[in-house]
Amino acid sequence: MASPAWLWSSEFGAVRFAVELGLSGGDEAGGLWDVDEWDTGVWGGDSIIGITWYDVTPRALTAQAGRGREIFFRRMRTGTSRIVLDNADGIWNPIAGPLPEAGLRLRPGRAARISGYVDPDAVGPAPLPPAAVVGEWVPLSVTYVDTLSEQYAPGGYGSTMRLDGLDGMSLLSRDDPPALETPRPGELSSDRVIFLLDEFGWPGTGPAGTGRDIASGTFQLQSSVLARSRLEEIQLTADAEAGAFWCDGRGWAIWRPFGWLTDDTFPRSTAVQAQIGGSLVADALPIGRVRSSWTAQKIYNDIQLSRRGGEIQRITDTVSWGLYRIRTYRRLDYENASDADLLTVGNDILAATAYDRLRLEGVTVVPRTPRQFATALGLRIGDLVSVTVEAGTGSVSWSYTIEAHVSGLEWRVSADDATLDLTLDDSFRGGPDDSFRAFNPDAFDEGFR
């Protein structure tokens, strides 16, 4: 990647961000509806493999990219990006302006990438946190332009072009073929994911390789005619495991099975990768904002799950009923082949949701040094982090520390600032004696909740 012109002020000179647009090869100059320009591969010829990237950083004004979810048994959202480019000379208008030197005709479907870099000479010899990455460009987002919005200054002079993009999950969601004439047989969940990706034509083969990272599944699925979109069918495999499917910053398809956040097979999820907050902790990422709650809205103590053709598996916690009354979570469309496997999933959901506790829902990280940026750029979905929240002043100051998993990331970058919003899902599985409860459960025997 060529060194971008977008260099921050002297305070951040060792930290750089880049914005690039993708060429799928060949001469892409031509008319707005030139069939030679549009009649290529997946959504205009742009896939995550084989793209020739064209640096548009000198024209970038702001860039934003995010993906994730709130809690482990919900689905990951399709990743999004928003890039604003200077368009004073109309270069990004598909019918009015001159073509840039690469002959790049901006259009929906074009790939876009946001990346960050930290100069290794700026971080010093001291060991860095496990998450840190230096000396290489870290892709934060690969998306495909969904909408172009030209914004005009008052009086009609000058303009900007806003590119709103969606990641590879959107490509999978738009591929909705007819149901299979011969049902796909029952199989391991991860094998079905591989089949669906292969049928779509996703880069890579099998469980691993450039473009995909599909961990081995735990549960068997029922036979199916796969009558829904590729994305919906893949998400159903993740639901069956209380696992996860998403596209990472590289644009790769990632799939994880039951219990992956507490499985040493995935060491980034079981060993702390970064310290966030804590004025006395070396290399701690500074916190700009904290989002926390202590709410009954996330309590479920009556879990009712069913698979196609199966019996409802009901898992309850009557002690929790006494504290908060019955709070039901019900879902009846799982693809699991076994009621026993679904019971395992239900028990995991109940353990995480039956009691109130302080839930650290997210933090905004405001890195200020190259070492801090190296850590922030290296964070991934599923990483275990330690967060210390400090509040108050002087004699009334107080703090607490919680370990949590990163379940979502959103970068916001401009020419002179960058922040990272982290969505967090706590890593504790506890009952009434959870150390993060404020009150002894005996205090809640009034029966009114």
Buried (B, 14 or more C-beta within 10 A) or exposed (E): BEEBEBBBEEEBEBBBBBBBBBBBEEEBEBEEEEEEBBEBEBBBBBBBEEBBBBBBBEBBBBBBBBBBBBBBBEBBBBBBBBBBBBBEEBBBBBEEBEEBEBEBBBBBBBBBBBBBBBBBEBBEEEEBBBBBBBEEBBBBBBBBBBEBEBEEEEEEEBBBBBBBBBBBBBBBBEBEEEEEEEEBEBBBBBBBBBBBBEBBEBBBEEBEEEBBBBBEBBBBBBBBEBEBBBBBBBBBBBBBBBBBBBBBBBBBBBBBBBBBBBBEEBEBBBEBBBBBBBEEBEBBBBBEEBBBEEEEEBBBBBBBBBBEEBEEBBBBBEBBBBBBBEBEBEBEEBBBBBBEBBBBBBEBBBBBBBBBBBBBBBBBBBBEBBBBBBBBBBBBBBBBBBBBBBEEEEEEEEEEBBBBBBBBBBBBBBBEEBBBBBBBBBBBEBBBEBEBBEEEBEEBEEEEE
